[in-house]
């Protein structure tokens, strides 16, 4: 268990960018998709004035400095947006003790998905879409050839329970959520 060190606890903190040390051998060149994301986050940071995702930092040998463990693109976007301070999750330990903590954080962060509230209208809209013979079912994220054919063969659907007979409870709900999310972004 990580204990308090120098009066610092493991928890989120708002720290100045100049208090964060970047590891000497960190990769500073980003893929094109990451560069696009950084530009998007940069604009968001300029608008919101704070970050939503928390890079992980740990204590450094240098007093008053923290070593960046995750979130280099967020850090870079914050620098580019000229934000003075960002939220980080500070692990109250030295770098040598943090590998397992970061690994656990990454495992747990995969479970931190957006919670969608499905309304009766969402379900009706989805059922209307899949019942339309002109709809391209493979446009639904998570629906490939096999399920598209099975969904088409089972038409018409009047309830989500009927759809669940084809895809199962969780998969069918995920299709509706993905359809709803895709609809918001288009």
C-alpha positions in Angstrom: 0.0 0.0 0.0 1.3 3.5 -0.9 1.7 5.6 2.2 1.8 9.3 2.6 5.2 10.6 1.6 6.2 14.2 2.5 2.6 14.9 3.4 1.4 14.0 -0.1 -1.4 11.6 -0.7 -2.2 9.4 -3.7 -5.1 11.4 -5.3 -5.9 14.0 -8.0 -4.1 17.2 -7.7 -4.0 20.4 -9.8 -0.3 21.1 -10.6 1.6 23.6 -12.6 3.0 22.3 -15.9 6.4 23.5 -14.9 6.3 21.1 -12.0 6.0 18.1 -14.3 9.2 16.4 -15.5 9.0 14.5 -18.8 11.1 11.3 -18.8 14.3 11.8 -20.8 13.5 9.0 -23.3 9.8 9.7 -23.8 8.4 9.4 -27.3 7.6 13.0 -28.4 6.6 12.3 -32.0 3.0 11.4 -32.5 1.1 9.6 -35.1 -1.2 11.6 -37.4 -4.3 10.5 -35.6 -2.8 11.4 -32.2 -1.8 14.8 -33.6 -5.4 15.4 -34.7 -6.6 14.4 -31.2 -4.0 16.7 -29.6 -5.3 19.6 -31.8 -8.9 18.7 -30.8 -7.9 18.5 -27.1 -5.9 21.7 -27.5 -9.1 23.6 -28.6 -11.1 22.0 -25.8 -8.5 23.0 -23.3 -8.6 26.6 -24.6 -12.4 26.6 -24.2 -12.8 24.7 -20.9 -9.5 25.8 -19.3 -9.0 22.4 -17.6 -8.4 18.8 -18.6 -10.9 16.0 -18.2 -8.5 13.0 -18.4 -5.9 12.8 -15.7 -2.3 12.0 -16.7 -0.6 10.0 -14.0 2.5 11.4 -12.3 4.6 10.2 -9.4 7.1 11.8 -7.0 10.4 12.7 -8.4 13.9 12.9 -6.9 13.7 16.6 -7.5 11.9 18.4 -4.7 8.7 20.1 -6.0 8.7 18.1 -9.3 6.6 15.2 -10.4 7.5 12.7 -13.1 5.0 12.1 -15.9 4.0 8.4 -16.2 1.0 8.6 -18.6 -0.7 11.2 -20.7 2.1 12.8 -22.7 -0.4 13.9 -25.4 -2.6 15.6 -22.8 0.4 17.3 -21.3 1.6 18.5 -24.8 -1.9 19.7 -25.7 -2.0 21.7 -22.4 1.4 23.2 -23.2 0.2 24.2 -26.6 -3.1 25.6 -25.2 -1.0 27.7 -22.8 -2.8 26.2 -19.8 -0.7 26.9 -16.6 -2.0 24.0 -14.5 -3.6 20.7 -15.2 -5.3 18.0 -13.2 -3.2 14.9 -12.6 -3.5 11.8 -10.6 -0.5 11.8 -8.3 0.8 8.5 -7.0 2.6 9.2 -3.7 5.6 7.0 -4.6 8.8 7.1 -6.5 9.0 6.0 -10.1 10.5 2.6 -9.1 7.4 1.7 -7.2 4.7 2.8 -9.7 4.7 0.2 -12.6 2.1 -2.1 -11.0 -0.1 0.9 -10.1 0.0 2.3 -13.6 -0.8 -1.2 -15.0 -3.8 -1.5 -12.6 -5.0 2.0 -13.6 -4.9 1.1 -17.3 -6.9 -2.1 -16.6 -9.5 -0.2 -14.5 -9.8 2.7 -17.0 -11.1 0.3 -19.6 -14.1 -0.2 -17.4 -14.7 3.6 -17.2 -17.1 3.7 -20.2 -19.8 6.2 -20.8 -23.2 5.3 -19.3 -26.0 5.8 -21.8 -29.6 6.2 -20.8 -31.7 4.4 -23.3 -35.2 5.8 -23.7 -38.2 4.2 -25.3 -37.7 6.6 -28.2 -34.1 5.3 -28.7 -35.3 1.8 -28.9 -38.2 2.7 -31.2 -35.7 4.6 -33.5 -33.4 1.6 -33.5 -36.1 -0.9 -34.3 -37.4 1.4 -37.1 -33.9 1.4 -38.5 -33.4 -2.3 -38.4 -36.9 -3.0 -39.7 -36.3 -0.8 -42.8 -35.3 -3.1 -45.6 -33.2 -0.3 -47.1 -31.1 0.2 -43.9 -27.5 -1.0 -44.1 -27.3 -3.0 -40.9 -23.5 -3.2 -41.0 -23.4 0.5 -40.3 -24.3 -0.3 -36.7 -21.0 -0.5 -34.8 -20.5 -4.2 -33.8 -22.8 -5.7 -36.4 -20.9 -7.7 -39.1 -22.1 -9.8 -41.9 -23.4 -12.7 -39.8 -25.5 -10.6 -37.4 -26.7 -8.4 -40.2 -28.0 -11.4 -42.0 -29.6 -12.8 -38.8 -31.2 -9.4 -38.0 -32.6 -9.1 -41.5 -34.0 -12.7 -41.4 -35.8 -12.0 -38.2 -37.7 -8.9 -39.4 -39.9 -7.3 -38.3 -39.0 -6.6 -34.7 -41.6 -5.0 -32.4 -39.7 -5.1 -29.1 -36.1 -5.1 -28.0 -36.8 -8.5 -26.5 -37.4 -9.9 -29.9 -34.1 -8.5 -31.1 -32.4 -10.0 -28.0 -33.4 -13.4 -29.3 -31.0 -12.8 -32.2 -28.1 -11.1 -30.5 -28.5 -11.9 -26.9 -29.4 -9.3 -24.1 -26.0 -7.5 -23.8 -25.0 -7.5 -27.4 -28.4 -6.1 -28.5 -28.3 -3.4 -25.9 -24.7 -2.6 -27.1 -26.0 -2.3 -30.7 -28.7 0.2 -29.6 -26.1 2.2 -27.6 -23.6 2.2 -30.5 -26.4 3.2 -32.9 -27.4 6.1 -30.6 -23.8 7.2 -30.2 -23.1 7.0 -33.9 -26.3 9.0 -34.5 -25.0 11.8 -32.2 -21.7 12.1 -34.0 -23.1 12.2 -37.5 
